[in-house]
Amino acid sequence: AIAAGDWVQPDLAKASGDEMLYAIEAGAVATKGNPGVIGVALAAAAAGEQVRVVVSGYCASAYVSAATVAGSALVGPIGTAGQAAIEVPGTTTGAVCGYALDADTANFAPVMVVKRF
């Protein structure tokens, strides 16, 4: 299932050519973050349901790590599925998927999503 604000990735379990038609909650990838993140879900969705995804530009509420501040570069999920992590150069270096526009409030913040495909 996908929650509103989750960072999502294509569903690679789908048949070739259909992967980009289906999104799933982006799984956590230790150390560097999930490189497959494509955007942020605007609403909750069950498996197989359609969901609108911000793939580039402004998103009012995205699921982010605690301690996110304005200007934090964000990478795909590292420890918690669906939650963008703060990039720490040399430690969590991964493909940046967005930038925080403000500090988080209860792990949600407005972000700019970086187009990745």
C-alpha positions as CSV (number, residue, x, y, z in Angstrom):
1,A,0.0,0.0,0.0
2,I,1.0,3.6,-0.6
3,A,0.4,6.4,1.9
4,A,0.0,10.1,0.9
5,G,3.4,11.6,0.9
6,D,5.3,8.4,0.3
7,W,8.2,8.4,-2.1
8,V,7.4,5.8,-4.8
9,Q,9.2,3.7,-7.4
10,P,8.1,1.8,-10.5
11,D,6.7,-1.7,-9.8
12,L,9.4,-3.8,-11.3
13,A,7.4,-7.0,-10.7
14,K,5.1,-6.0,-13.5
15,A,5.6,-7.3,-17.1
16,S,8.1,-5.5,-19.3
17,G,6.6,-2.2,-20.5
18,D,4.1,-2.0,-17.6
19,E,6.6,-1.1,-14.8
20,M,6.0,2.6,-15.3
21,L,2.3,2.2,-15.2
22,Y,2.3,1.0,-11.6
23,A,4.0,2.6,-8.6
24,I,4.8,1.0,-5.2
25,E,6.1,2.4,-2.0
26,A,9.9,2.9,-2.5
27,G,11.7,0.3,-0.4
28,A,14.6,1.1,1.9
29,V,18.1,0.5,0.4
30,A,20.8,0.6,3.1
31,T,23.7,3.1,2.9
32,K,23.0,4.9,-0.4
33,G,19.3,5.1,-0.6
34,N,16.9,3.7,-3.2
35,P,18.0,4.9,-6.6
36,G,14.7,3.9,-8.2
37,V,12.6,6.6,-6.6
38,I,10.6,8.6,-9.1
39,G,8.4,10.9,-7.1
40,V,5.9,11.4,-4.2
41,A,2.4,10.0,-4.0
42,L,-0.3,12.7,-3.6
43,A,-2.8,10.3,-2.0
44,A,-3.1,6.9,-0.4
45,A,-3.6,3.9,-2.7
46,A,-4.0,0.1,-2.3
47,A,-2.0,-2.3,-4.4
48,G,-3.0,-2.0,-8.0
49,E,-5.0,1.2,-7.6
50,Q,-4.2,4.3,-9.6
51,V,-2.3,7.1,-7.7
52,R,-1.2,10.5,-8.8
53,V,2.5,11.1,-8.4
54,V,4.6,14.3,-8.4
55,V,7.5,13.3,-10.6
56,S,9.0,16.8,-10.9
57,G,8.6,20.1,-9.1
58,Y,6.7,21.2,-6.0
59,C,5.0,18.8,-3.6
60,A,3.4,20.3,-0.5
61,S,3.8,17.3,1.8
62,A,6.4,14.5,1.4
63,Y,7.5,11.9,4.0
64,V,11.0,12.8,5.1
65,S,13.5,12.0,7.8
66,A,13.3,13.8,11.1
67,A,15.8,16.7,11.4
68,T,15.1,17.7,7.8
69,V,15.7,21.4,7.4
70,A,15.1,23.9,4.5
71,G,17.7,23.1,1.8
72,S,18.3,19.5,2.9
73,A,19.2,17.3,-0.1
74,L,17.1,14.2,0.0
75,V,17.9,10.7,-1.3
76,G,15.7,7.6,-1.7
77,P,14.7,5.7,1.4
78,I,17.6,4.2,3.4
79,G,16.1,3.0,6.7
80,T,12.3,3.4,6.3
81,A,10.3,2.5,3.2
82,G,8.6,5.5,1.6
83,Q,10.7,8.0,3.6
84,A,13.3,10.2,1.9
85,A,16.6,10.4,3.9
86,I,18.9,13.4,4.3
87,E,21.9,13.1,2.1
88,V,25.2,13.2,4.0
89,P,28.0,13.5,1.5
90,G,30.4,10.6,1.9
91,T,28.1,8.7,4.1
92,T,24.7,8.4,2.5
93,T,25.7,9.5,-0.9
94,G,23.1,8.5,-3.4
95,A,21.1,10.0,-6.2
96,V,19.3,13.1,-4.9
97,C,15.6,12.8,-5.5
98,G,14.5,16.1,-4.0
99,Y,15.2,19.1,-1.8
100,A,13.4,20.2,1.3
101,L,11.8,23.7,1.1
102,D,11.2,23.9,4.8
103,A,11.9,22.0,8.1
104,D,9.9,18.9,8.6
105,T,6.8,18.8,10.9
106,A,6.3,15.3,12.2
107,N,8.3,13.9,9.3
108,F,6.5,15.7,6.5
109,A,7.9,18.7,4.6
110,P,7.3,20.6,1.4
111,V,9.8,19.5,-1.2
112,M,11.0,20.0,-4.8
113,V,11.0,16.7,-6.5
114,V,13.9,16.2,-8.9
115,K,12.9,14.7,-12.3
116,R,14.7,11.3,-12.5
117,F,13.6,9.9,-15.9
